[in-house]
């Protein structure tokens, strides 16, 4: 229970990346830090940077834009270097080995200097001109810890498969967390850095990092608010792989809920088996007096073992001191 639910330890992730900032940070501490993972986005990355900077400059918030080139194989890094002189708040960071968007967001959040951290993507899908709106909601409401842009449409590849799969995963997460989740894996969100810091070590390296940070906040009773946003068709080639990424999403939902509230996962299974075993035992005694079938005993004992495991896991969680 004390291991890294993402399946990759922070120490391992740190070994796969080496980075160097090419522009000195502003001497004035920013209020907002925007983390922008970039991998093979050469055709539109400067357009996205310009859109973000234009919105933030108009908002009046002091900010920094950390653009991470995640070992792109195209001209993404060169385009960022070319754009940097024209955007004083832009800092370009280069990873020599691909670490995944989760690694970028974890390291970016750790290095961020702002009180508010914004995660978004560089593929032109999210309305990044609305970032100041999300920040303003956090600024005005001190009880609010995270604001998520909830997409009102699905524009990704494999739509016929993605929509029911995402609906199932979202409903599973809602059932396990006891919360309404309009969009479980939106890539556009703003949150308080200090609230998120204890959960960064839980982030997996891939796409499910956004699911992880949502579940971490909800499982620990942090206030999360959702704002409807439009979702545009992706520019460039999607890096989402339906089978592997859908499997990882489901696994990560179970991992995170197990990490923070194992009773939610294990106790329903235990109670079902105990009830089934008790009902079958009554049937066995009625059909064959003084005789209980072996499978009845096996079902009942399995339920007892899972219930014991659930209670033990819950005890470990409550004694861990990080929830």
Secondary structure, 3 states (H helix, E strand, C coil): CCCCCCCCCHHHHHHCCCCCECCCCCCCCCCEEEEEEECCCCCCHHHHHHHHHHHHHHHCCCEEEEEEEECCCCCHHHHHHHHHCCCCCEEEEEECCCCCHHHHHHHHHHHCCCCEEEEEECCCCECHHHHHHHHHHHHHCCCCCEEEEEECCCCCCCHHHHHHHHHHHHHHHHHHHCCCCCCCCCCCEEEEHHHHHHHHHHCCCCCCHHHHHHHHHHHCCCCEEEEEECECCCCCCCCCCHHHHHHHHHHHHHHHHHHHHHHHHHHHHHHHHHHHHHHHHHHHHHHCCCCCCHHHHHHHHHHHHHHHHHHHHHHHHHHHCCC
